[in-house]
Amino acid sequence: MGVDSPQPRSLDGVKPIVTTPGIQRLERSHVEISDPADADEFLEDTYGVSMRFRRRLPSRREGPVLVHSRAMAGALAIDVVSIAGQMDVRSDPLNKVTGIWAERGEIDTTCDGARAHVAAGDIGVLAQPHLPYKARFDETRMTAVLLDPPVVAGVAAGVPSSHAPLPIRFASLEPVDECSARAYKSTVSYVRDALLSDPAVATPLVLGHAARLLAAVTLSTFPNSATASPSPHDRTDHQPVLLRRAMEFIDANATNDIALADIADAVHVTPRAVQYMFRRHLETTPLQYLRRLRLHYAHQELLAADRTEVTVTETAARWGFAHTGRFAVLYRQTYGQSPHTTLRG
């Protein structure tokens, strides 16, 4: 990214708005569409799935049938969508964990027997990520938060998304309680209005934290397979809280030269206690976790890199792997191919 986006092509009934250029991985777009057929085509293209629409527009309508604004950064997208009249949609799986917050109007959604009615001011989950759904939007303005399922599963398991277990499944499309709903809305507002509104703030590290922050609040707000049945030990042991803080510190400092003592100091426990927490709950050590995290980021960088401008040696060094040969061995063990193959791909 980091360059101006091309001017949107004008379509009949579509009023393109100049796209705000992003910094590095942040992209912003805004469109207003007046023709229903163009709106349907835009939604299918934007979400990358087949959808079947049925609309009932007001008899007296002024303005667009669809207004869509997006701030997208890798595994995270936040859409602000206004829909005129009533729109029914049957959709193939979005393959996204999608939280919805109605600011105006109503939304009714059904997926695999689970239902949610989201009125103005309410929140919900649109659907199970990997299942088709149907929904009705009635004079709706909403904020939709879309997260890649591996990111959510990785946050739930406490590992990078590349090592995450099976995707999360939601036991309900509605929040567990009003307190959780308020926390969800506060977090979404913070990310949408503060982090993603300022390109100077939205650095790759900040964007990564934002995605994991939204994943964490989604998991705590909506009942799901990762948090549905805690054991008595989980309810009484405070170490997982400290473990999460340690992991957050490691993630925030993945590009810095940190040691076990720094991690222990950040969470105010002894180095031995940090070692114990990681071995007990993640079956690894803090420094092995840090190395795995850096390897994950190196992998993501190689996937997105231009091989004419980036080398494996430079990427490995940037993420703390001074010995390129050892980096290549670890990379192949983890991803099943050499880093050079990934870069050439």
PyMOL commands that set and color helices and strands:
alter all, ss='L'
color gray80, all
select helices_A, chain A and resi 36-47+149-157+161-163+178-195+204-221+232-236+239-252+260-267+271-282+286-304+312-318+324-335+339-344
alter helices_A, ss='H'
color red, helices_A
select strands_A, chain A and resi 14-16+27-33+51-56+66-73+76-91+97-111+114-119+123-125+133-147
alter strands_A, ss='S'
color yellow, strands_A
deselect
rebuild
show_as cartoon
